[in-house]
Amino acid sequence: MNRRHFELLEAARRALPEGFKTELSGDIIVMQASPSALHQLNLSKIRRQFDGHTPTGYIDSGNTDLESPQTAKVRNPDLTYLPEAAMTTMESSVPAELALIAIEIVSPSNPENDWVGKLRDYPLMGIPLYLIVDARQKSVTLFSEPENGRYRLREEAAFGEAVHIPEPFGFALDTSTLQPY
């Protein structure tokens, strides 16, 4: 990422009121308000399931900046799993390619960010799995096998159906307790 992009992102962060977060996708800065309690409830239910299947040496991390200098992108997933060793830094971001998965609960005010922007950016950033939970549509979608800048596979399920999360997690995600908007 060039220095100018980083400076713009930092300036945007300083200008925002508390409760907002920023991301960078090429030349576009994305700003979002803090999530709702229902968003956080669904995220917690998902985190608990992933935590039971997390590979040794990895930890869950919410709202960590994943940086990809080669693509000029900084994204901040609702939840990701990173090597614990990568989190022993005072830096505000970690390399995106270290993330095992990016998990997003779709924002009702800006669904395009998750369904278009992040779906475009995450495979380019080297993130092998992308899970989108869309409480508006009562659906969960897993994208996997990034190749040539896009995900090759897509698995969809309605709330109440299981979604197979591949290795290194290797389990069936139960969506029956997720709450719609």
Beta strands, then each sheet from edge to edge (+ up, - down):
strand 1: 20-25
strand 2: 28-33
strand 3: 58-61
strand 4: 65-68
strand 5: 73-75
strand 6: 79-83
strand 7: 93-95
strand 8: 102-105
strand 9: 129-134
strand 10: 139-147
strand 11: 150-158
strand 12: 162-165
strand 13: 171-174
sheet 1: 2+ 1- 5+ 4- 7-
sheet 2: 3+ 6- 8+ 9+ 10- 11+
sheet 3: 12+ 13-
end
